Amino acid sequence: MQQIINFIIRNKNFLLFLLLFSISIVFTIQSHSYHKSKFINSANFLSGGVYNSVNNVSEYLNLKSQNQLLTEENNRLRALLFNNNISTDSTYIDSLSFDVAYKFYTANVIKNSYSKVDNILTINRGESDNIKQDFGVITSKGIVGIIDKTSNGFATVISILNTTSSISAELKNTGHFGSLEWDGNNPEIVQLTDIPINASIHKGDTIITSGKSSIFPRNIPIGTVEDFQKDVAENFYEINVLLFNDMTNLEHVYIIENVNKEEINSLNE
């Protein structure tokens, strides 16, 4: 304390000058609108730069939580698109509305195989999250597979890169539908069979889910026609489909629940 007092005594003239100079600046700024506006703009520029830098650092540190929030928001928007309670606003596409209600859940892929003949994924959602067998799994780019087994906190997914997988799919342009399967070779390409030869097919045509099962709604993207040929009997086409999804690099996924699935299945039985 004594040192502080000695410092003030030694520099009393300079400190007095600073005090009077500061008071004069305050009076000048308050009494002249031009000076006041310049001061405020300068202060905003400096504080804005500081806040922006702090915010950039904060955003970087919170990327994980922000990604989770974006995933949840995408989930809500996807649920709106795939349910029949979509707004009649003209910005919504009518073909994305459905007669069947679907629920969507988010999950992360914690294990993924794609080099085997029968590939299985594991996700970090299970029975405690209301996840059940035969729920569909997709990403924002397209289908991934179907829930197979569940535990309390996890579930396995039969990948579309699995020779036991068979999913109803169709040509978007014509509506002809068949079975989407995999021959166990290229993880980028699956096969669409049972498309009749009277269907008009061109390379690059889009393949989507047909909605003819109780698992996936119609219009979920799958891929594009890579090439095609007639089968042995020449009654149907065998089509190679280039997937939209990179099945070797999956992280965030959506799980689809058809809330009317049991009722539909009971009718079909």
LINRAVEN-V764874 format. One line per field, one symbol per residue. phi: phi as a letter, one per 40 degrees, with the letter a starting at -180 (. if undefined). Layout:
phi = ???
//
This chain:
phi = .cccccccccbccccccccccccccccccccbcccccccccccccccccccccccccccccbdccccccccccdccccccccbcccccdccccdcccbcbcbbbbcabcbaababccbcbbbbcbaccbgcbcgccbbbccicbibdbbbbcbaabbccccacccabcbacccbgcbabcbbcgbcccbbbbbgccccccbbdgccbbccgcbcbbccgccbibccaaaccccfbbcbbcbcccccccabbcbbbbbccbdcccccccc
//
